Amino acid sequence: MTEQLLTQKSSQFDWLDITNPAVNELQAVAEQYDLPDSLVRDCLEPTHLPKFEVNDGLNFIMLRVFVTPENNEADTIQELSTKIAIFYAADYLITVHRRSHPVLSQLKNVACGPGEECSSPAEIAIHIVRYALNSYVQPAITLTRELDNYEADIFLKREVPNTLQGLYFLKRKASAAKQLLLLTRDILTMLRRQSATDDTTLMQDTQDLQTKVETLYQQLDGAATNLMNLYLSLSSQRTNEAMRVLTVFSAFFLPLTFIAGIYGMNFEYMPELTWKMGYPGAMAAMVLISVGIYTWFKRKGWI
């Protein structure tokens, strides 16, 4: 669907917004505005990463907006985000996206207020970048809460099914978002160089927002990695404790089993079998050996 948000009659430039375009529809717009084929192909590629490109006075921005995944195991860039492509020059702005973004219609009021001159295409592009960055804030808060819950469960030694798997997918989400935000930082750098707008406050606020959100996901990624390592260490520690207990029991019962095995063979010429004190002697030997092993372990600090 193609919508004309702004026209030359009401503003200083045209703004064409295209939602979920067909290939022929996008090709018609490309021919009308003389858009390069390579950039049009980028619009149609579902997995394309954020970028900024300049081509003969035409500026092209590819953004990825964070979206709520359909399931908790979604961890790829395509599953976690959707694209917004922006073509802009001095006299027009074209936005291309598959999902509906109501904020784009709202921005036309920011661009052209009552009695005010319309903003430039570059300024509208900055607003759209800001919208994309804001889409990462709430997911970061949600992932932080999930991470805090996992941390509490691990330290309180609660048995939570698939804890390691949940931490893995959380880390993957944070890592994917961090990669997208790093590329968006480059977009802001290039946008600042190419932009002719005098609204430096808007640009600075947008760069501050990008730094804030990127820092959140860097902390999430690092914290998730540390918590995964801690979980594995605690699991290894619990296994070692169980093995230590089993080893202690084995150390006690190995010599006792050896004695019982010898006197359970019932050979005919075993003199101890005819001794009156043979059975009490064997039991006393077992007790003494057990006490000796316990004393030795106690002095070593093993029990």
C-alpha positions in Angstrom: 0.0 0.0 0.0 1.3 3.4 -1.0 0.4 6.5 1.0 1.3 10.1 0.2 2.1 11.6 3.7 3.3 15.0 2.5 3.2 16.8 -0.9 4.9 19.8 -2.3 1.7 21.8 -1.9 1.8 21.5 1.9 5.5 21.2 2.4 8.9 21.6 0.8 9.2 18.0 -0.2 7.2 14.9 -1.1 6.9 12.0 1.4 5.9 8.7 0.0 5.2 5.9 2.5 5.0 2.3 1.1 3.8 -0.6 3.2 4.4 -4.2 2.2 4.9 -3.4 -1.5 4.7 -5.8 -4.3 7.8 -6.1 -6.5 6.1 -4.3 -9.5 4.8 -1.5 -7.2 8.3 -0.9 -5.9 9.8 -1.0 -9.3 7.3 1.6 -10.5 8.3 3.9 -7.7 12.0 3.3 -8.4 11.5 4.3 -12.0 9.5 7.4 -11.0 12.2 8.7 -8.6 15.2 7.1 -10.5 16.2 4.9 -7.6 19.3 2.6 -8.1 18.4 -1.1 -8.7 21.0 -2.2 -6.1 19.2 -0.2 -3.3 15.8 -1.4 -4.4 17.1 -5.0 -4.2 18.3 -4.2 -0.6 14.7 -3.2 0.3 13.5 -6.6 -0.8 16.1 -8.6 1.0 14.5 -9.7 4.4 17.8 -10.3 6.2 19.6 -7.1 5.3 21.5 -5.4 8.1 21.3 -1.7 8.9 23.4 0.6 6.7 23.8 4.1 5.3 24.7 4.6 1.7 25.1 7.7 -0.5 24.5 7.5 -4.3 24.6 10.7 -6.5 22.9 12.9 -4.0 20.5 10.2 -2.9 20.8 9.0 0.7 19.7 5.5 1.6 19.2 4.2 5.2 18.3 0.7 6.1 17.0 0.4 9.7 15.8 -2.6 11.7 13.1 -2.1 14.3 12.9 -4.5 17.2 9.6 -6.5 17.3 8.1 -8.8 19.9 9.1 -12.3 18.8 6.4 -15.0 18.2 8.1 -17.4 20.6 10.7 -17.3 23.4 13.2 -19.3 21.3 13.4 -16.6 18.5 17.0 -15.5 18.4 17.8 -14.5 14.8 17.9 -10.9 13.5 15.0 -11.6 11.1 12.8 -13.0 13.9 13.6 -10.2 16.3 13.4 -7.2 14.0 11.7 -5.8 10.9 13.1 -3.4 8.3 12.4 0.2 7.4 14.2 1.5 4.3 14.5 5.2 3.8 15.3 7.0 0.5 15.7 10.7 0.8 17.1 13.6 -1.2 16.5 17.4 -1.0 13.0 17.3 -2.5 11.5 13.9 -1.5 11.5 11.2 1.1 10.4 7.5 0.5 9.9 5.0 3.3 9.5 1.3 2.6 8.5 -1.3 5.2 6.5 -4.5 5.4 4.9 -4.0 8.8 2.7 -1.0 9.7 4.3 1.7 11.8 1.8 4.2 13.0 4.6 6.5 14.1 5.3 7.4 10.4 1.8 8.9 10.0 2.3 10.8 13.2 5.6 12.2 12.1 3.9 14.2 9.3 2.4 16.4 12.0 5.9 16.9 13.5 7.2 17.7 10.0 4.5 20.2 9.2 2.9 21.9 12.1 0.2 24.6 11.9 1.8 27.8 10.7 5.3 26.3 10.6 7.6 25.3 7.8 8.0 21.6 7.2 11.1 19.9 8.3 13.7 18.6 5.9 13.8 14.9 4.8 17.0 14.5 6.8 15.3 15.6 10.0 12.4 13.2 9.4 15.0 10.5 8.8 16.5 11.3 12.2 13.1 11.0 13.8 12.6 7.6 12.2 16.0 6.4 13.5 15.0 7.6 16.9 11.8 5.6 16.7 13.8 2.5 15.7 16.1 3.0 18.7 13.2 3.4 21.1 11.9 0.0 20.0 14.9 -1.6 21.7 14.3 -0.1 25.1 11.3 -2.1 26.4 12.7 -5.5 25.2 16.0 -4.6 27.1 14.0 -4.0 30.3 12.1 -7.3 29.8 15.3 -9.3 29.2 16.9 -7.7 32.3 14.0 -8.8 34.4 14.3 -12.3 33.0 18.0 -12.4 33.7 17.4 -11.2 37.3 14.9 -14.1 37.7 17.4 -16.6 36.4 20.1 -15.2 38.7 17.9 -15.5 41.8 16.9 -19.1 40.8 20.5 -20.1 40.3 21.8 -18.7 43.6 18.8 -20.0 45.6 19.5 -23.4 44.0 15.9 -23.8 42.7 15.3 -26.5 40.2 14.1 -24.6 37.1 13.7 -26.7 33.9 15.8 -25.7 30.9 17.6 -22.9 32.8 20.7 -23.2 30.6 18.6 -23.2 27.4 16.7 -20.1 28.6 20.0 -18.3 29.3 21.3 -19.3 25.9 18.3 -17.8 24.0 18.4 -14.6 26.2 22.1 -14.2 25.3 21.4 -14.7 21.6 18.7 -12.0 21.7 21.0 -9.6 23.5 23.8 -10.3 21.1 21.6 -9.9 18.0 20.3 -6.5 19.3 23.8 -5.4 20.2 25.0 -6.1 16.6 22.1 -4.1 15.1 22.7 -1.2 17.5 26.4 -1.1 16.6 25.5 -0.8 12.9 22.9 1.9 13.7 25.6 3.9 15.4 27.4 4.0 12.1 24.2 5.2 10.5 24.0 8.1 13.0 27.6 9.1 12.3 27.0 9.2 8.5 23.6 10.9 9.0 25.3 13.7 11.0 27.8 14.3 8.3 25.2 14.3 5.5 22.5 16.2 7.3 22.0 19.8 6.6 19.6 20.4 9.5 20.4 22.9 12.1 18.6 20.9 14.8 21.8 19.6 16.5 19.9 19.0 19.7 17.7 16.3 18.0 20.8 14.6 16.6 22.6 14.7 19.9 19.6 13.3 21.8 19.4 10.5 19.2 23.0 9.7 19.6 22.7 9.7 23.4 19.7 7.3 23.1 21.7 5.0 20.8 24.6 5.0 23.4 22.2 4.3 26.2 20.4 1.4 24.5 23.7 -0.1 23.1 25.1 0.0 26.7 22.0 -1.8 28.0 22.5 -4.7 25.5 26.2 -4.8 26.1 25.6 -5.3 29.8 22.9 -7.8 29.1 25.2 -9.8 26.8 28.0 -9.8 29.3 25.8 -10.6 32.3 24.1 -13.5 30.4 27.5 -14.9 29.5 28.7 -14.6 33.1 25.6 -16.2 34.5 25.9 -19.1 32.0 29.4 -19.7 33.2 28.3 -19.4 36.8 25.5 -21.9 36.2 27.9 -24.4 34.6 30.4 -23.9 37.5 27.7 -24.5 40.1 26.5 -27.6 38.3 30.1 -28.9 38.2 30.5 -28.1 41.9 27.3 -30.0 42.7 28.5 -32.9 40.7 31.9 -32.8 42.5 30.2 -32.8 45.8 28.1 -35.8 44.9 31.2 -37.6 43.6 33.1 -36.7 46.9 30.3 -38.3 49.0 30.4 -41.4 46.8 34.2 -41.6 47.0 34.0 -41.4 50.8 31.5 -44.2 50.9 33.7 -46.2 48.5 36.8 -45.7 50.7 34.9 -47.0 53.7 33.3 -50.0 52.0 36.2 -51.1 49.8 38.4 -52.7 52.6 35.3 -54.1 54.3 34.2 -55.7 51.0 37.7 -57.1 50.6 37.6 -58.8 54.0 34.0 -60.1 53.5 35.1 -61.4 50.1 38.0 -63.4 51.5 36.1 -65.0 54.2 33.1 -65.7 51.9 35.2 -68.0 49.7 34.7 -71.0 52.1 37.9 -72.9 51.1 38.4 -76.1 53.2 41.8 -75.2 54.5 41.2 -71.7 55.9 42.3 -71.9 59.6 40.2 -68.8 60.5 37.0 -70.7 59.7 37.5 -73.0 62.7 38.6 -70.4 65.2 36.1 -69.7 67.9 36.9 -65.9 67.8 37.1 -65.8 64.0 33.8 -64.0 63.4 34.2 -61.5 66.3 37.8 -60.9 65.1 36.7 -60.2 61.5 34.0 -57.8 62.8 36.4 -56.1 65.1 38.9 -55.7 62.2 36.2 -54.1 60.1 35.3 -51.6 62.9 39.0 -50.7 63.4 39.5 -50.1 59.7 36.4 -47.9 59.5 37.5 -45.9 62.5 41.0 -45.5 61.1 39.6 -44.3 57.7 37.2 -41.9 59.4 40.1 -40.4 61.5 42.3 -40.0 58.5 39.6 -38.3 56.5 38.8 -36.0 59.4 42.4 -34.9 59.8 42.6 -34.2 56.0 39.4 -32.2 56.2 37.6 -34.3 53.6 34.6 -34.9 55.8 
